[in-house]
Structures are given as structure tokens and as C-alpha cells.
Amino acid sequence: MEALRFEWDGAASSPALLTLNRPDALNAMNTRMIEELLKLFREQAYNDLLRCLVMTGAGGRAFSTGGDLKERNGMSNEQWRHQHHLIEDMFDALWNFPVPTIAAVEGFAFAGGCELALGADFIIASASAKFAVKEITRGIMPGGGGIHRLARAIGVQRASEMIYTGRELGAEQACAWGMVNRVTPAGKALEAAVEVAKEVAASAPLAVRAAKSALIRGADCDARSAYALDIAAYNTVIGSEDRLEGIAAFNEKRKPVWKNR
């Protein structure tokens, strides 16, 4: 069985679906899955037709429970560090992925699985979803960006309690705290995420990529620097054929046909 499934019909109007595919292991991330995620994020970053990527977990019981502790049992320090270098590269490739990513979460999103969901642009969760960063309870700490990303999503004080205790957060509370965009009935997170992804895919692709770049990089800046990034991205869109098409379509009362140039 492949550790991942990647499904996409090749149409620019269709979002791609990435499924973590180890349901018997609650989609825990072993070395093979980490390598496949890294390879996929790097390769698809250059796919000019791709407009949006939805991530989910197979089986319905879990998005992912994080690193595969059975595989890690008995690893030497050197083996552990080698695997973690792959993890660091994988998360970096996700954070820098040029098109929007959406995590559709059913069931457990624990440890690295929670961090993977936080690495997406936003999360849609079902009522069954539970989020936790449990690494502290295993003698380690979140190593996939979860510390700062959780703090940015829900605030330092709330993140502190979750990180220091490994406490679980239900979907409704995660939504109330701003970690999750919306909560669906159990079993419906993927369906809802795909519908939103179709809306993203219908938007002007150059503008979406430019907006994502400005948004992600601007979040780390002071307001003046962030605005400079906004304008730099804005100016790349002004000279595009898609800008002309968008204005023409509005005035002609029709749907735009984007050329991605």
C-alpha cells in the first residue's frame, strides 16, 4: 500500500486531493510517508495548473497521529536526527507551497499530525476531530513548527496549556479559538473542504499565488514591511493578461477564463 494517495484529474478547475494512507496505523507518519510528502510537495510546487490542494487522512478515524512511534522505537540518536531532518525539509516545503492548502480533519490530529494540519493555509474539521500536541508526554517536544504555529492560531496562553500538558482540543473549541475555520458534521469535513477548494480554484491563479505569498511572508513582518510585500505582489498582477480578463468579464457579465499569465 502506498503511504500517500495523490488524486487530481489535471484540470485547472479541480483541486487536488492528498490522502495520508496508513489507516491501520491511524495515518502515523513513518519515514516512507515523510519522504513521499517531501517529494510530492517539491514536485507539485512547480505544477502551474494546480490551483488548490486538500489534505486528509484515510479511514475516517484520524487525520494523523504524528510520527510513527513503533518505527521510532529503538532508533539511535543519529537515526532519529536523520529522520527529523527529512521532517524539517517536508514542513518547510509545505509552508512554502505556492498554492493554497486546506486540511480536512476527521478524528485525531495529534502531534505531527496536528502540526501538519496547522501547516495548511486553513483547517476544516468535522465534529469528530480532536487536536493535540502530545510530544511533551513522550519526552520530546513539537518539532514540526507546532509551537509557534499553535501560538499564532490560538494565542500564547492557550497554546502553552496544550503544549505543556498534551491536552486535547475538540473541534468546536478549536473553531471558537480560531484554529479551525469551520466545523462540519462527522464524516463531512472532506466534502466541505473540496467545495471551498473549488472556489479557490475558480479564482484568478496568479492573483491567488501572489496573495498567498504576501500573506504568509507579511505575517512575520511589521505593518510597513508587510504592506511593501503586498504592493510588490500586487504589481506583479497588474501587468497580467488575467487582470485584463477579469475586468473584461465583469463588464461583459460573464465568467472569466483565466490564462494564468
TACOR-V239155 format. One record per backbone hydrogen bond with DSSP energy under -0.5 kcal/mol. NH is the residue of the N-H (numbers start at 1). CO is the residue of the C=O. If there is no record, write none. Layout:
NH|CO ; NH|CO
//
This chain:
5|19 ; 7|5 ; 7|17 ; 14|11 ; 16|52 ; 17|7 ; 18|54 ; 19|5 ; 19|17 ; 20|18 ; 20|56 ; 21|3 ; 21|19 ; 25|22 ; 26|23 ; 27|22 ; 28|25 ; 29|66 ; 30|28 ; 34|30 ; 35|31 ; 36|32 ; 37|33 ; 38|34 ; 39|35 ; 40|36 ; 41|37 ; 42|38 ; 43|39 ; 44|40 ; 45|41 ; 46|43 ; 47|44 ; 48|46 ; 50|47 ; 53|100 ; 54|16 ; 55|102 ; 56|18 ; 58|20 ; 60|57 ; 63|108 ; 64|108 ; 65|26 ; 68|29 ; 69|67 ; 72|68 ; 73|69 ; 75|72 ; 80|76 ; 81|77 ; 82|78 ; 83|79 ; 84|80 ; 85|81 ; 86|82 ; 87|83 ; 88|84 ; 89|85 ; 90|86 ; 91|87 ; 92|88 ; 93|89 ; 94|90 ; 95|91 ; 96|92 ; 97|94 ; 100|51 ; 102|53 ; 103|122 ; 104|55 ; 104|102 ; 105|103 ; 105|124 ; 106|104 ; 108|61 ; 109|130 ; 110|64 ; 111|132 ; 113|110 ; 114|111 ; 115|111 ; 116|112 ; 117|113 ; 118|114 ; 119|115 ; 120|116 ; 120|117 ; 121|101 ; 122|101 ; 124|103 ; 125|182 ; 126|105 ; 127|184 ; 129|126 ; 130|107 ; 131|169 ; 132|109 ; 134|132 ; 137|134 ; 138|135 ; 139|136 ; 140|135 ; 149|145 ; 150|146 ; 151|147 ; 152|148 ; 153|149 ; 154|150 ; 155|151 ; 159|155 ; 160|156 ; 161|157 ; 162|158 ; 163|159 ; 164|160 ; 165|161 ; 166|162 ; 167|161 ; 169|131 ; 171|129 ; 174|170 ; 175|171 ; 176|172 ; 177|173 ; 178|175 ; 179|174 ; 180|174 ; 181|123 ; 182|123 ; 184|125 ; 188|185 ; 192|188 ; 193|189 ; 194|190 ; 195|191 ; 196|192 ; 197|193 ; 198|194 ; 199|195 ; 200|196 ; 201|197 ; 202|198 ; 203|199 ; 203|200 ; 208|204 ; 209|205 ; 210|206 ; 211|207 ; 212|208 ; 213|209 ; 214|210 ; 215|211 ; 216|212 ; 217|213 ; 218|214 ; 219|215 ; 220|217 ; 221|218 ; 226|222 ; 227|223 ; 228|224 ; 229|225 ; 230|226 ; 231|227 ; 232|228 ; 233|229 ; 234|230 ; 235|231 ; 236|232 ; 236|233 ; 237|233 ; 237|234 ; 238|234 ; 239|235 ; 240|237 ; 241|261 ; 244|240 ; 245|241 ; 246|242 ; 247|243 ; 248|244 ; 249|245 ; 250|246 ; 251|247 ; 252|248 ; 253|250 ; 254|249 ; 258|256
//
